[in-house]
Amino acid sequence: MGAAGVLALEANSRAYLKCLIMKETFGLRHVHFLLGDFLPYLRGTAESFDVGFACGVLYHLLNPVELIHQLALHCRAVFVWTHFYDPAFMAANPAIAAYFQPGRPASVGGFDHLLYRKGYGAAVQWKGLCGGGANEACWLSSSDILTAFQHFGFKILDQGVEQNPNGPALLFVAERTR
């Protein structure tokens, strides 16, 4: 689509190999894939990006607001798709709710929020698990996700909610205003 370059970081080694296969299959010469955790990468680089894509990422992190803060430091705009913690969904789906602990307060960069810790349980043993690198992750409410992006200087341009059997998902586009 005319991009001068695309940098993609993938922490899951199986998914990384799939990325390399797609790169070769489609001759994607301006795409560079790295295997590893993007948080240390973002913490250690001064590089900036026109657009950051965080699809299926926030809800696999122990500290999702740290990634939001890093995106604000490095990206002019973002596209985000992520599950979020929804008390009504959890009340209607006790089998899924059983994986979660009650919300606990946290703060990153002056932004106070609640983290809902989710254990992966037996799923960490599955060959096909595309989860995070830890045995657990922390989810945010949709309100905390949107407010965190705004706190770190983004304006939400468009948003929607998708119903999903694993929990509702929020998708949005935001642009940094400062």
PyMOL commands that set and color helices and strands:
alter all, ss='L'
color gray80, all
select helices_A, chain A and resi 13-25+38-44+58-60+64-74+87-92+94-97+121-125+142-151
alter helices_A, ss='H'
color red, helices_A
select strands_A, chain A and resi 6-10+31-35+49-55+75-83+104-108+111-119+136-139+154-162+169-176
alter strands_A, ss='S'
color yellow, strands_A
deselect
rebuild
show_as cartoon
